[in-house]
């Protein structure tokens, strides 16, 4: 039972850190510029796709994964 608690705590921290970082980069705490559930889901999926493609591009070119990421995503 103790091992399960430790793994749950580690998982919670990792997910919360990623979630907050992702929301901070994409201004996820603000309103989205769409109306309707389907359009909002498409907007979120597109944001995740652009984020992942940019990280892949930076990784392949051996660049820092965090430097100027927010500026790039705002320009995209």
C-alpha positions in Angstrom: 0.0 0.0 0.0 2.9 2.4 0.8 4.4 1.9 -2.7 1.0 2.7 -4.3 0.8 5.9 -2.3 4.3 7.0 -3.4 3.6 6.3 -7.1 0.3 8.1 -6.9 2.0 11.2 -5.4 4.7 11.2 -8.0 2.2 10.9 -10.8 0.1 13.7 -9.4 3.0 16.0 -9.2 4.2 15.2 -12.8 0.7 15.7 -14.3 0.0 19.0 -12.3 3.4 20.4 -13.3 2.8 19.6 -17.0 -0.7 20.9 -16.9 0.3 24.2 -15.3 3.2 24.7 -17.7 1.0 23.9 -20.7 -1.7 26.2 -19.6 0.9 28.9 -19.0 2.4 28.6 -22.4 -1.0 28.5 -24.3 -2.8 30.9 -22.0 -5.1 28.0 -21.0 -6.7 30.0 -18.2 -8.2 32.5 -20.5 -11.2 32.2 -22.7 -10.8 30.5 -26.1 -11.8 32.4 -29.3 -14.4 29.8 -30.3 -18.0 29.0 -29.6 -19.4 25.6 -29.0 -18.0 22.4 -27.6 -16.9 20.9 -30.9 -15.1 24.0 -32.0 -13.4 24.4 -28.6 -12.3 20.8 -28.7 -10.8 21.4 -32.2 -9.0 24.5 -31.0 -7.5 22.6 -28.0 -6.5 19.7 -30.2 -4.8 22.1 -32.7 -3.0 23.8 -29.8 -1.6 20.5 -28.6 -0.6 19.5 -32.1 1.3 22.7 -32.7 2.9 22.4 -29.3 4.1 18.9 -30.0 5.3 19.7 -33.5 7.4 22.6 -32.2 8.9 20.4 -29.4 9.8 17.8 -32.0 11.4 20.4 -34.3 13.4 21.8 -31.4 14.5 18.4 -30.2 15.6 17.3 -33.7 17.7 20.5 -34.1 19.2 20.1 -30.6 17.7 23.4 -29.3 16.5 24.3 -25.9 13.0 23.0 -25.5 11.8 25.9 -23.3 13.5 29.1 -24.7 11.0 31.4 -26.6 8.4 28.6 -26.8 5.6 30.9 -25.7 6.6 33.6 -28.3 6.6 31.0 -31.1 3.2 29.6 -30.2 1.6 33.1 -30.0 3.0 33.8 -33.5 1.7 30.5 -34.9 
